[in-house]
């Protein structure tokens, strides 16, 4: 469900909430000085980058060469499926 919502721009990020007049500010709450969109959260959010680094220290790796949000999410789904085996 998360992947479907992210690929269809339906995650309740601050940017999405702001566009639908449900929030006063689209900014990332972690101080990145960017709008908190799904692309930002899964791509270049400073806080999420630190989280991914910690996860990779646990030997779970992400592909930094993903060209778009769909590729990035599919990469993460593939990783999750591999680690579940």
N, CA and C of each residue as an Amber inpcrd file, in Angstrom:
protein
   255
   0.8200000  -1.1910000   0.0000000   0.0000000   0.0000000   0.0000000
   0.8700000   1.2630000   0.0000000   1.9640000   1.2400000   0.7610000
   2.8640000   2.3930000   0.8060000   3.4150000   2.6920000  -0.5850000
   3.8430000   1.6650000  -1.2900000   4.4220000   1.8640000  -2.6220000
   3.3790000   2.4370000  -3.5680000   2.1670000   1.8750000  -3.5420000
   1.1000000   2.3710000  -4.4120000   0.8090000   3.8350000  -4.1070000
   0.6940000   4.1660000  -2.8290000   0.3980000   5.5510000  -2.4470000
   1.5220000   6.4930000  -2.8670000   2.7670000   6.0630000  -2.7040000
   3.9020000   6.9180000  -3.0820000   3.9410000   7.1310000  -4.5910000
   3.7290000   6.0720000  -5.3610000   3.7850000   6.1940000  -6.8200000
   2.6070000   7.0000000  -7.3670000   1.5230000   7.0920000  -6.6320000
   0.3560000   7.8520000  -7.0730000   0.2360000   9.2000000  -6.3650000
   1.3210000   9.6470000  -5.7600000   1.3870000  10.9180000  -5.0540000
   0.2280000  11.0610000  -4.0650000   0.0700000  10.0330000  -3.2270000
  -1.0210000  10.0470000  -2.2580000  -0.5280000   9.8400000  -0.8260000
   0.7670000  10.0210000  -0.6010000   1.2820000   9.9640000   0.7680000
   0.9870000  11.2910000   1.4520000   0.5560000  11.2550000   2.6930000
   0.2440000  12.5090000   3.3830000   1.4940000  13.2400000   3.8690000
   2.3400000  13.6170000   2.9280000   3.5230000  14.4100000   3.2700000
   3.0720000  15.8460000   3.5090000   3.9350000  16.6510000   4.0820000
   3.5810000  18.0610000   4.3030000   3.2620000  18.7700000   2.9960000
   3.9770000  18.4340000   1.9190000   3.7220000  19.0540000   0.6240000
   2.3160000  18.6940000   0.1290000   1.9520000  17.4260000   0.2370000
   0.6190000  16.9750000  -0.1920000  -0.4550000  17.6300000   0.6610000
  -0.2420000  17.6620000   1.9760000  -1.2020000  18.2850000   2.8800000
  -1.3540000  19.7770000   2.5830000  -0.2450000  20.4460000   2.2950000
  -0.2740000  21.8720000   1.9810000  -1.0530000  22.1240000   0.6840000
  -0.8070000  21.2940000  -0.3280000  -1.5140000  21.4510000  -1.6050000
  -3.0200000  21.2480000  -1.4530000  -3.4150000  20.4490000  -0.4810000
  -4.8390000  20.1980000  -0.2360000  -5.3920000  21.0720000   0.8960000
  -4.6250000  22.1030000   1.2630000  -5.0120000  23.0860000   2.2870000
  -5.3230000  22.4520000   3.6430000  -4.5380000  21.4270000   3.9780000
  -4.7050000  20.7480000   5.2630000  -3.5450000  21.0200000   6.2080000
  -2.5950000  21.8290000   5.7470000  -1.3750000  22.1080000   6.5020000
  -0.9210000  23.5120000   6.1180000  -0.2910000  24.2160000   7.0330000
   0.1370000  25.5870000   6.7650000   1.5050000  25.6940000   6.1090000
   2.2910000  24.6260000   6.1530000   3.6650000  24.6880000   5.6570000
   4.0370000  23.3700000   4.9860000   4.6440000  23.4380000   3.8070000
   5.0330000  22.2400000   3.0670000   6.4420000  21.7620000   3.4310000
   7.1210000  22.4870000   4.2980000   8.5330000  22.1980000   4.5870000
   8.7210000  20.8570000   5.2970000   9.8570000  20.2460000   5.0270000
  10.2500000  19.0100000   5.7100000  10.4340000  19.3180000   7.1980000
   9.8480000  18.5190000   8.0750000   9.9530000  18.8040000   9.5130000
  11.3410000  18.5420000  10.0890000  12.2380000  17.9790000   9.3020000
  13.5720000  17.6480000   9.7960000  14.6040000  18.7000000   9.4310000
  14.1520000  19.8770000   8.9750000  15.0530000  21.0040000   8.7510000
  15.8600000  20.9430000   7.4660000  15.3350000  20.3020000   6.4490000
  16.0630000  20.1810000   5.1770000  15.9240000  21.4170000   4.2930000
  15.0440000  22.3490000   4.6590000  14.7680000  23.5500000   3.8620000
  14.2650000  23.2070000   2.4640000  13.4930000  22.1210000   2.3640000
  12.8470000  21.7180000   1.1210000  11.4330000  21.2830000   1.4530000
  10.5790000  21.2530000   0.4380000   9.2210000  20.7540000   0.6440000
   9.2840000  19.2540000   0.9010000   8.4760000  18.7900000   1.8390000
   8.4590000  17.3690000   2.1670000   7.4990000  16.6440000   1.2220000
   8.0300000  16.2360000   0.0590000   7.2680000  15.4440000  -0.9060000
   7.7140000  13.9920000  -0.7750000   7.0040000  13.0950000  -1.4430000
   7.4090000  11.6860000  -1.4250000   8.8030000  11.5310000  -2.0340000
   9.0650000  12.2740000  -3.0960000  10.3940000  12.1930000  -3.7340000
  11.4580000  12.6510000  -2.7480000  11.1810000  13.7120000  -2.0090000
  12.1410000  14.2130000  -1.0190000  12.3700000  13.1710000   0.0790000
  11.2880000  12.6230000   0.6340000  11.4050000  11.6620000   1.7360000
  12.1890000  10.4310000   1.3130000  11.8770000   9.8790000   0.1410000
  12.5340000   8.6520000  -0.3000000  13.8440000   8.9070000  -1.0280000
  14.1440000  10.1670000  -1.3320000  15.3430000  10.4600000  -2.1030000
  16.4320000  11.2100000  -1.3810000  16.1480000  12.4560000  -0.9670000
  17.2580000  13.2780000  -0.4790000  17.0120000  13.9690000   0.8540000
  16.0730000  13.4950000   1.6380000  15.8400000  14.0630000   2.9690000
  17.0570000  13.7570000   3.8570000  17.5950000  14.7790000   4.4970000
  18.7730000  14.6080000   5.3420000  18.5280000  13.5780000   6.4400000
  17.3790000  13.6690000   7.0800000  17.0440000  12.7300000   8.1500000
  16.9420000  11.3050000   7.6110000  16.2270000  11.1370000   6.4950000
  16.0630000   9.7960000   5.9190000  17.3910000   9.2510000   5.3850000
  18.2640000  10.1230000   4.9240000  19.5860000   9.6870000   4.4720000
  20.3510000   9.0710000   5.6400000  20.2490000   9.7010000   6.8200000
  20.9060000   9.1370000   8.0080000  20.2720000   7.8020000   8.4040000
  18.9440000   7.7080000   8.2920000  18.2580000   6.4500000   8.6040000
  18.7220000   5.3520000   7.6520000  18.7680000   5.6740000   6.3410000
  19.2300000   4.6780000   5.3470000  20.6600000   4.2470000   5.6390000
  21.5150000   5.1880000   6.0490000  22.9030000   4.8440000   6.3620000
  22.9580000   3.8550000   7.5290000  22.1260000   4.0850000   8.5350000
  22.0860000   3.1500000   9.6730000  21.5820000   1.7750000   9.2350000
  20.5790000   1.7630000   8.3730000  20.0490000   0.4880000   7.8740000
  21.1170000  -0.2370000   7.0610000  21.8560000   0.4950000   6.2300000
  22.9160000  -0.1190000   5.4310000  24.0380000  -0.6570000   6.3090000
  24.2570000  -0.0180000   7.4620000  25.2520000  -0.5630000   8.4010000
  24.8310000  -1.9400000   8.8950000  23.5250000  -2.2080000   8.8460000
  23.0080000  -3.5240000   9.2250000  23.0390000  -4.4970000   8.0420000
  23.7360000  -4.0920000   6.9740000  23.9340000  -4.9180000   5.7820000
  22.6920000  -5.0220000   4.9000000  21.8490000  -4.0090000   4.9080000
  20.7110000  -3.9000000   4.0010000  21.0230000  -2.6970000   3.1140000
  21.1230000  -2.9060000   1.8050000  21.6200000  -1.8580000   0.9100000
  20.5450000  -1.3140000  -0.0170000  20.7020000  -0.0360000  -0.3970000
  19.8030000   0.6500000  -1.3030000  20.5730000   1.0430000  -2.5510000
  19.8930000   1.1160000  -3.6760000  20.5070000   1.5280000  -4.9380000
  20.4170000   3.0480000  -5.0680000  21.5380000   3.7730000  -4.9530000
  21.4990000   5.2370000  -5.0370000  21.3380000   5.7390000  -6.4710000
  21.3620000   4.8430000  -7.4670000  21.2770000   5.2460000  -8.8710000
  19.8620000   5.1950000  -9.4240000  18.8720000   5.0750000  -8.5590000
  17.4860000   5.0560000  -9.0160000  17.1740000   6.3900000  -9.6820000
  16.5280000   6.3280000 -10.8490000  16.2470000   7.5380000 -11.6190000
  14.9660000   8.2470000 -11.2270000  14.0610000   7.5290000 -10.5920000
  12.7970000   8.1610000 -10.2240000  12.2290000   7.4660000  -8.9970000
  11.1470000   8.0140000  -8.4970000  10.5490000   7.4900000  -7.2730000
  10.1080000   6.0390000  -7.4460000   9.5300000   5.7140000  -8.5950000
   9.0700000   4.3400000  -8.8160000  10.2370000   3.3610000  -8.7530000
  11.3600000   3.6800000  -9.4170000  12.5420000   2.8040000  -9.3580000
  13.0460000   2.6790000  -7.9340000  13.0910000   3.7900000  -7.2230000
  13.5870000   3.7900000  -5.8510000  12.7170000   2.9000000  -4.9640000
  11.4020000   3.0300000  -5.0930000  10.4970000   2.2160000  -4.2800000
  10.5500000   0.7450000  -4.6720000  10.6380000   0.4600000  -5.9630000
  10.7350000  -0.9320000  -6.4030000  12.0280000  -1.5580000  -5.9120000
  13.1110000  -0.7840000  -5.9020000  14.3770000  -1.2530000  -5.3270000
  14.1790000  -1.6430000  -3.8710000  13.5390000  -0.7700000  -3.1210000
  13.3420000  -1.0260000  -1.7020000  12.4330000  -2.2300000  -1.4790000
  11.4280000  -2.4030000  -2.3400000  10.5360000  -3.5490000  -2.2230000
  11.3110000  -4.8440000  -2.5010000  12.1740000  -4.8190000  -3.5040000
  12.9860000  -5.9910000  -3.8420000  13.9090000  -6.3370000  -2.6850000
  14.5130000  -5.3310000  -2.0810000  15.3980000  -5.5460000  -0.9340000
  14.6130000  -6.1730000   0.2130000  13.4070000  -5.6550000   0.4720000
  12.5890000  -6.1870000   1.5540000  12.2400000  -7.6450000   1.3090000
  11.9220000  -7.9730000   0.0680000  11.5500000  -9.3510000  -0.2530000
  12.7490000 -10.2820000  -0.0790000  13.9240000  -9.8030000  -0.4820000
  15.1390000 -10.6320000  -0.3250000  15.4510000 -10.8750000   1.1350000
  15.3320000  -9.8270000   1.9540000  15.6900000  -9.9690000   3.3580000
  14.6560000 -10.7840000   4.1280000  13.4410000 -10.9160000   3.5900000
  12.4010000 -11.6960000   4.2510000  12.6020000 -13.2060000   4.0520000
  13.3960000 -13.5590000   3.0470000  13.6240000 -14.9930000   2.7620000
  14.5130000 -15.6420000   3.7750000
